[in-house]
Amino acid sequence: MNEQTFSLQPFLSEFLPNLQIAGNIARHANTLTIHYTLSGDLKEVIIAPLSDTPARKHQLWKDTCFELFIGIKDSQRYWEFNLSPAGHWNVYRFDGYRQGMQEETALMTLPFSVQNQSDSLTLALDLDLDKIVSANQNLEVAITTVIKCRDGNVTYWALTHQDTKADFHLRDSFIIDL
């Protein structure tokens, strides 16, 4: 098993200095497990309430959304996973940098858990990768989050920021090897 902890950094920190996003990610055989914890002054963050009927939805990144990018080492192909605190989700496949975006139909559900408390929000996903990659393929991963604030600001969090603008799709930011 390859397990790593992470801490995300905001692209611009002047909006919400009292937030932290940390967690851990692991791959065992061909199952990926990731836990995110958002902590701090959560009353300043717009967090959608948990839905009774979570569904696949588009444009989740326009609101508070936890994201994961998985690429195959030495390949241009990658996947973007969007996980809303409301339980909504989507997965997109790309042929290359922002090219050939398609909904990944090999994954028909993406069950994950959300625990929202007054001072923290935890999101956990156990993902069977068999439908998109084989167990012997090495993966490169980027972990990101979009935070929408009550004051209208949106902040972009990632392991690293490799450009003068927030861009989660840059392959240079896929810095976790699994």
C-alpha positions in Angstrom: 0.0 0.0 0.0 1.2 3.5 -0.8 -0.3 6.0 1.6 0.5 9.7 1.8 -0.8 12.7 3.7 -1.4 16.0 2.1 -2.1 19.7 2.8 -3.6 22.0 0.2 -2.5 25.5 -0.3 -4.8 28.4 -1.5 -3.9 30.1 -4.8 -4.5 33.4 -3.1 -4.5 33.4 0.7 -5.9 36.8 1.5 -9.5 35.7 1.3 -9.7 32.9 3.9 -6.6 32.6 6.1 -8.6 30.7 8.7 -9.2 27.5 6.7 -7.1 24.4 6.3 -7.6 21.5 3.9 -5.7 18.3 4.6 -6.1 14.6 4.3 -4.6 11.4 3.1 -4.6 9.3 0.0 -3.7 5.6 -0.5 -3.7 3.0 -3.2 -4.0 -0.7 -2.3 -4.0 -3.0 -5.3 -6.4 -1.1 -7.5 -8.5 0.7 -4.9 -7.9 4.3 -4.2 -8.9 5.8 -0.9 -8.9 9.6 -0.2 -10.0 11.5 2.8 -10.3 15.3 2.8 -10.8 17.4 5.9 -11.8 21.1 5.6 -11.4 22.8 9.0 -11.5 26.3 10.4 -14.0 29.1 10.1 -16.6 27.1 8.1 -19.4 29.7 8.7 -17.7 31.8 6.0 -17.9 28.9 3.5 -21.0 28.0 1.4 -21.5 24.3 2.0 -24.4 22.8 0.2 -26.5 20.6 2.5 -26.4 16.8 2.0 -28.9 15.7 -0.6 -31.4 12.9 -0.1 -30.8 12.0 -3.8 -27.2 12.5 -4.7 -26.7 12.4 -8.5 -24.2 12.9 -11.3 -24.2 16.6 -12.1 -22.2 19.0 -14.2 -20.3 22.2 -13.2 -20.0 21.2 -9.5 -16.7 23.3 -9.5 -18.8 26.5 -9.5 -19.5 25.9 -5.8 -17.6 24.3 -3.0 -16.2 21.1 -4.5 -13.5 18.6 -3.6 -11.6 17.4 -6.7 -9.1 14.8 -7.6 -7.2 14.4 -10.9 -5.7 11.1 -11.8 -3.3 10.6 -14.7 -1.5 7.6 -16.0 2.2 8.0 -15.8 3.8 8.6 -19.3 0.4 9.2 -20.8 -1.5 12.4 -21.6 -4.9 10.9 -20.5 -6.3 11.9 -17.2 -9.6 12.0 -15.2 -11.2 14.7 -13.2 -13.3 13.7 -10.2 -15.7 16.3 -8.7 -17.3 15.6 -5.3 -19.8 18.0 -3.8 -20.5 18.2 -0.1 -24.1 17.7 -1.1 -23.2 14.2 -2.3 -23.4 15.1 -6.0 -20.5 14.0 -8.2 -19.1 13.6 -11.7 -16.1 12.2 -13.4 -14.6 13.5 -16.7 -12.0 11.9 -18.9 -9.5 14.0 -20.9 -7.3 12.9 -23.8 -4.7 15.6 -23.0 -4.5 19.0 -21.3 -8.1 20.2 -21.3 -8.6 18.2 -24.6 -11.4 15.7 -25.4 -13.4 16.2 -22.2 -16.1 13.5 -21.9 -18.1 12.2 -19.0 -16.5 8.9 -17.9 -19.3 6.5 -18.5 -17.3 3.5 -17.1 -18.2 4.8 -13.7 -22.0 4.9 -13.1 -21.8 5.7 -9.4 -19.3 7.4 -7.1 -20.3 6.6 -3.5 -18.6 8.8 -1.0 -19.4 9.9 2.5 -19.6 13.4 3.9 -19.6 14.4 7.6 -20.4 18.1 8.2 -19.8 19.4 11.7 -19.6 22.9 13.0 -15.8 23.2 12.8 -14.9 20.6 10.1 -16.2 18.9 7.0 -14.8 15.4 6.1 -15.3 13.7 2.8 -14.1 10.1 2.1 -14.0 8.2 -1.1 -13.1 4.6 -1.8 -12.7 4.2 -5.5 -12.4 0.9 -7.4 -10.1 1.9 -10.3 -10.5 -1.3 -12.3 -13.0 0.3 -14.7 -10.5 3.0 -15.8 -6.9 1.8 -15.1 -5.2 -1.5 -14.5 -3.5 -2.3 -11.2 0.0 -2.3 -12.8 -0.3 1.2 -14.2 1.5 3.9 -12.2 -0.6 6.9 -11.5 0.1 10.6 -11.0 -2.4 12.5 -8.8 -3.4 16.1 -8.2 -5.6 16.9 -5.2 -7.6 20.1 -5.3 -10.6 21.9 -3.8 -12.7 24.9 -4.8 -14.1 26.9 -1.9 -17.0 29.3 -2.4 -17.3 31.9 0.3 -20.3 33.7 1.6 -18.8 37.1 0.6 -18.8 35.9 -3.0 -15.1 35.1 -3.3 -14.0 31.8 -4.7 -10.6 30.3 -3.6 -8.7 27.5 -5.3 -6.7 25.1 -3.3 -4.1 22.5 -4.5 -1.0 20.6 -3.6 0.9 23.1 -5.7 0.2 25.9 -8.0 2.3 25.9 -11.2 1.0 28.9 -13.1 0.2 32.6 -12.6 -3.5 31.6 -12.6 -5.2 28.7 -10.7 -5.2 25.8 -13.2 -5.8 22.3 -11.7 -5.4 20.6 -15.1 -1.6 21.4 -15.5 0.1 18.0 -15.4 3.0 19.5 -13.5 0.7 19.7 -10.5 0.0 15.9 -10.5 2.7 15.4 -7.9 1.6 12.4 -5.9 2.8 9.1 -7.4 0.6 6.0 -6.6 
